Amino acid sequence: MPTATLVDLVTSVPGGENVDEDNIEEWLECDASELGFERLIDIEITNKAMGVNENEEQSESEEDEAPARMTHETALHHVDGLLQYLGEQNDDPHLAEKLMLRKVDAVSGVKTTFSEVLRKSTSLAESLRSHGVGVNDVVVVASENSLEFCLPVLAAYYLGATCATFNPLYTVRELRHALNISKPIIIFCSPNCVSKIEEASEGLLFVRTLVVQGDGTPMSSRQVPFHSFLRHEAAADFAAVDVDPEQHVAAIMCSSGTTGLPKGVMLTDRNIVACITNLADNRFGQLNSYNTQLAVLPFFHAYAYVCQLASLTIGFRVIVLPKFEEELLLKSIQDHKVTLLFLVPTLLVFLGKSPKVDLYDLSSVKEIWCGAAPLSKEVQDQVTNRLKIRNVRQGYGLTETTLAVTFISGGRNKYGSCGTIAPGMTAKVVDLETGKPLGPNCSGELCFKGPLLMKGYLGDLQATSATMDDDGFLRTGDVGYYDQEGYFFIVERVKELIKYKSFQVPPAELEAILLTHPSVQDAAVIGIPDEMSGELPMAFIVKQPGAIITSEMVTRFVAGESMCPLRRDSTGVLSSSMRSPRPLAGRYCDENCVSATINAVTGESVTFSEVLKKSLSVAATLRRRGLWPRDRLAVMSENHLDFFLPVLGSYFLGVACATISPAYTPRELLHALNITQPPVLFCSPACVLTVKKVAKQATFVKLIVVFGEDTSHGYVPLSAFLDGGDIPFTASNPNHEANYITNVLCTSGTTGLPKGASITDRNLFANLFERGFGKLDPDHVMLGVVPYVHVFGLILQLQCFSHGLTVVVMPRFQEKLFLESIQRYKVSFLSLVPTLMVFLAKSPLVDQYDLSSLKEIWCGAAPLGPDIQARVTARLGVKHIQQGYGSTELMTALHVPFGRDKPGSTGVLAPGTHCKILDLVTGKTVGPNKEGELCFKGAQIMKGYYGDSKSTSECFDKEGYFHTGDVGYYDTDGYFFIVDRIKELIKYKAFQVAPAELEAILLKHPSIEDAAVVGVPDEVSGELPKAFVVKKQGVDVTEEEIVKFVAGNTTLKLLILKFLRPFSPLFYPHLSHVDRSSVAAQEIARRGYICRLHPKDFKWENIAKRVEGFNKVKIVASIFFYAKIYNIYKLQLKTSNSQIFQKFLFFLNSLLSLDLFQTQESKLESKILKIIVSKAFTHPQKDN
């Protein structure tokens, strides 16, 4: 059976018959990576897996034949064979069933797969189309939870129609009201509510058909059984309808109706996708495909509705409960090993207090989300202690805000808080009397604005305008506040506050007190009129089974905890309706918030608010002095608290910022300045002397600003430069096009004078936000020792600004200051280079300091040996040491997935990155475990060398790949390993010797502090390796001992060795490459260096802000929803022809919907990805 390539799939599409390798991207009308699939690497597919005889050789005539069409049946045949093969390899004959299974009915045990959901929903869309449903028509779903609930929802989305969901418990009056609002053409309902809907829709001519779940006998001419309505043939040629995601109403959700009859909340495609993006974002929701969720909340509700769509998009398994039953809930968790629960406080009370919980094994539960009402600390403690989970993650939102606008991110819980603001959202808290915005820790009405905000109330402009203020903020009607770290706390609804005498009493406060009573299972408090006090609180209590409790007992209990008297009553429990900017928002707005940066030497600090204000002031002053978008400025400084003020100011202004090393000689500085010819130069006092030496020659520099307040140098101090007060400033909008240059970074200059790498807006954002292999947490404190002028340090500090981390800034590396700073500031996160890792592994100074706060280390700039990594891990107890690979030109190309490292590996491809490895002799692409030159292509790779088109053309090939000059390989798991640079390989006789290999051996010697190996000419051997070694202080080791040590670890003899004086290291830690001023300067100068970066751990579900971010094939499990995502973000890409994606969707549809990538075993998942993706979904290369 022939293997399937991308061309094979395209040629199976009508209109794609004539597509070949040369014109495929022209047919798609855009680069393949922009369509969302990632060219991982060329991996040979296992012949056995595809049913090909390993001994069978293909004839030349067969090779010339046109590729076979990839039909839906062929795709299924391929997959079935693959699953069977993988099942045999893993001793699991039921593997296929396990891989495909994604939804289970908890009552009936009926199961369905994503593949079935896709086939049925597209077929249902065809049926709806044949019944006249089109763009903006309305389809209603009124049903309890079921496996079929999502089918009409998805079908409506495909057609550009609108789906409204109704509570099946609505009365006839409520149903008729909701129908009159939404005016649906077709209603899908369950048998339990069909009679009410028939009565409610009587006389409503717009209702044409009632589709009833099941195969029951229709009771009227309008009723049709669901399975009769559903088209039985697969919609193989189905294409989704294009809509405007900003304006198109995807869903109509009924509001709670607590202030009257329900209103119709209009949610757009943009609202829903933004919400699901947040749920998958690894800084916010952090949902992933390995979860098994129990769906007990009603799907018609916004909370469960969006979570259900998230499960389809992200790809986790769902156990569906039609309704809440205590034993069924507990049994389902136990039997299906449920890991994730979406609950409301009443269900948390049940888990915390019910004796039935102890009868079941709930140990599989790892995470619980809670919304709809405030959750007390006592109940949260009861649940976390009983189920032994870390914490319960609370959120806050409304139907009008498409679920959560604040949420507790994983691992950062605060009791009583509903979390931090969602990405992209803006919040303000306004005074209940004056309406003016308040600061932290001041209670007022919560107001929100952003992409989660509804379009409005359907057909009710008055209610919409009453809900929105003049600035476009939604007034929630809820009272709350945020603290200095940006965590939000809900007090109560404005209209629910009980006005007791001169006090406003929150019912939730009294409810929290009542729930602490051991005999109270649940409680609700409301206000009732009272002549003397205005209002008195009245409690409704549900007792624990078997408990004996009286009204007097409860009253005395509350009296001991609250000043407010309680009216007594005992009845049923009231049901709650759903009410539910990251800390970063608060940190930039609050002048007294935590520090953004701290000087490790002086202890001086700067807050996030000060950084923002000062950088905006820099931008305003620069504009006043004549700088406009596409001008240039330069910054020359060691790490400094003021370093990023001109950098950020340049971003606000749209000006390109060139960063220059403070270690440059006058010659190198003049060369660097000549690259961009900036009219403004910012520098630190330490660089003034060097700047003065070139100032007269650099006549294009019209203004020199020096950090600090000193004026003795004769230049403008930064304090005077900013001495203009608050200047109104509006940031420039360069349209974020690919050619807009934000930074010009100097390359290492290891092969000559430095060149200027042009970094664009697209490159910068691809590195900052479209990845996530490390989990940058605002609670982390980072030690900034990597220089800001280096791409590693620049990106890291920008990421820290973006994620709200505090950074302790070291102007230069000093051993004791380095260790003292970690101890003093409880540093939890380090970004280092290998030489500093060697220091941590071997220096006796380390044992004199408490470094127990360290949790994570990122290492880049050169290969880190497994031995050093193991020693640092053992010595410091750091769980996560992660490597990355990149360069000034590449920024980041490889990263180690969080928690899934391989010793010695620099990781896997970064999101959106393509790679090919070329044989050093033939130049042809090679497969796994074969060394060659690494070549990369992706959104993060520089535009080119500034003003140097010749050098640019030399490093990029015709396909747009950047040739790194580095030698490496990848293994069968897709992990990369760096061997060395091409120019550094030592040609010893017939062998090519990697210096890094010998350096790694030398560093294992207990007496060696540091080492570098280069090749020197030799008439007999061509080249011989020569080692430059720094011995540890106080040790005595001879040349013979080291040569013997190397000989014992490799077959190659180290024939030349030279000792360097102690404490004259071969490497500047801040420059991350060999020191040219060392004794070995002339020989070592020939060497390049590898700069590895550590961005965040990109989990595939973290849907990025560009289509280039949609690059993990796991997303294809929900390709039908992916179409919606593309339609939204194509606007940013300015892609006018949405038919591109429809074509793409069509030919991927058959293969991508087959649920192959949702396994619980990452190893098995990796096998599947490598075998299928590499051949079926990657752009084929001619060399292959």
URURZI-V393541 format. One record per run of one state. SS is the DSSP state (2 for helix, 1 for strand, 0 for the rest). FROM is the first residue (numbers start at 0). LEN is the number of residues. If there is no record, write none. Layout:
ss=SS from=FROM len=LEN
ss=SS from=FROM len=LEN
//
This chain:
ss=0 from=0 len=5
ss=2 from=5 len=6
ss=0 from=11 len=12
ss=2 from=23 len=5
ss=0 from=28 len=3
ss=2 from=31 len=4
ss=0 from=35 len=24
ss=2 from=59 len=5
ss=0 from=64 len=7
ss=2 from=71 len=18
ss=0 from=89 len=5
ss=2 from=94 len=6
ss=1 from=100 len=5
ss=0 from=105 len=5
ss=1 from=110 len=3
ss=2 from=113 len=17
ss=0 from=130 len=7
ss=1 from=137 len=5
ss=0 from=142 len=6
ss=2 from=148 len=10
ss=0 from=158 len=3
ss=1 from=161 len=5
ss=0 from=166 len=5
ss=2 from=171 len=11
ss=0 from=182 len=3
ss=1 from=185 len=4
ss=0 from=189 len=4
ss=2 from=193 len=7
ss=0 from=200 len=8
ss=1 from=208 len=4
ss=0 from=212 len=10
ss=1 from=222 len=3
ss=2 from=225 len=4
ss=0 from=229 len=19
ss=1 from=248 len=6
ss=0 from=254 len=9
ss=1 from=263 len=5
ss=2 from=268 len=12
ss=0 from=280 len=11
ss=1 from=291 len=4
ss=0 from=295 len=6
ss=2 from=301 len=13
ss=0 from=314 len=2
ss=1 from=316 len=4
ss=0 from=320 len=5
ss=2 from=325 len=11
ss=0 from=336 len=3
ss=1 from=339 len=5
ss=2 from=344 len=9
ss=0 from=353 len=1
ss=2 from=354 len=5
ss=0 from=359 len=7
ss=1 from=366 len=5
ss=0 from=371 len=5
ss=2 from=376 len=11
ss=0 from=387 len=4
ss=1 from=391 len=7
ss=2 from=398 len=3
ss=0 from=401 len=1
ss=1 from=402 len=5
ss=0 from=407 len=11
ss=1 from=418 len=3
ss=0 from=421 len=4
ss=1 from=425 len=5
ss=0 from=430 len=6
ss=1 from=436 len=1
ss=0 from=437 len=6
ss=1 from=443 len=6
ss=0 from=449 len=6
ss=1 from=455 len=2
ss=0 from=457 len=3
ss=2 from=460 len=7
ss=1 from=467 len=1
ss=0 from=468 len=5
ss=1 from=473 len=9
ss=0 from=482 len=5
ss=1 from=487 len=6
ss=2 from=493 len=3
ss=0 from=496 len=1
ss=1 from=497 len=3
ss=0 from=500 len=2
ss=1 from=502 len=3
ss=0 from=505 len=1
ss=2 from=506 len=9
ss=0 from=515 len=4
ss=1 from=519 len=11
ss=0 from=530 len=3
ss=1 from=533 len=10
ss=0 from=543 len=7
ss=2 from=550 len=9
ss=0 from=559 len=6
ss=1 from=565 len=2
ss=0 from=567 len=14
ss=2 from=581 len=8
ss=0 from=589 len=5
ss=1 from=594 len=5
ss=0 from=599 len=5
ss=1 from=604 len=3
ss=2 from=607 len=17
ss=0 from=624 len=7
ss=1 from=631 len=5
ss=0 from=636 len=6
ss=2 from=642 len=11
ss=0 from=653 len=2
ss=1 from=655 len=5
ss=0 from=660 len=5
ss=2 from=665 len=11
ss=0 from=676 len=3
ss=1 from=679 len=4
ss=0 from=683 len=1
ss=2 from=684 len=11
ss=0 from=695 len=7
ss=1 from=702 len=4
ss=0 from=706 len=9
ss=1 from=715 len=2
ss=2 from=717 len=4
ss=0 from=721 len=19
ss=1 from=740 len=6
ss=0 from=746 len=9
ss=1 from=755 len=5
ss=2 from=760 len=9
ss=0 from=769 len=11
ss=1 from=780 len=4
ss=0 from=784 len=6
ss=2 from=790 len=13
ss=0 from=803 len=2
ss=1 from=805 len=4
ss=0 from=809 len=5
ss=2 from=814 len=10
ss=0 from=824 len=4
ss=1 from=828 len=5
ss=2 from=833 len=9
ss=0 from=842 len=1
ss=2 from=843 len=5
ss=0 from=848 len=7
ss=1 from=855 len=5
ss=0 from=860 len=5
ss=2 from=865 len=11
ss=0 from=876 len=3
ss=1 from=879 len=7
ss=0 from=886 len=7
ss=1 from=893 len=2
ss=0 from=895 len=11
ss=1 from=906 len=3
ss=0 from=909 len=4
ss=1 from=913 len=5
ss=0 from=918 len=6
ss=1 from=924 len=1
ss=0 from=925 len=6
ss=1 from=931 len=6
ss=0 from=937 len=6
ss=1 from=943 len=2
ss=0 from=945 len=3
ss=2 from=948 len=7
ss=1 from=955 len=1
ss=0 from=956 len=5
ss=1 from=961 len=9
ss=0 from=970 len=5
ss=1 from=975 len=6
ss=2 from=981 len=3
ss=0 from=984 len=1
ss=1 from=985 len=3
ss=0 from=988 len=2
ss=1 from=990 len=3
ss=0 from=993 len=1
ss=2 from=994 len=9
ss=0 from=1003 len=4
ss=1 from=1007 len=11
ss=0 from=1018 len=3
ss=1 from=1021 len=10
ss=0 from=1031 len=7
ss=2 from=1038 len=9
ss=0 from=1047 len=8
ss=1 from=1055 len=5
ss=0 from=1060 len=6
ss=1 from=1066 len=2
ss=0 from=1068 len=4
ss=1 from=1072 len=2
ss=0 from=1074 len=6
ss=2 from=1080 len=4
ss=0 from=1084 len=6
ss=1 from=1090 len=1
ss=0 from=1091 len=15
ss=2 from=1106 len=3
ss=0 from=1109 len=3
ss=2 from=1112 len=21
ss=0 from=1133 len=5
ss=2 from=1138 len=14
ss=0 from=1152 len=9
ss=2 from=1161 len=15
ss=0 from=1176 len=8
//
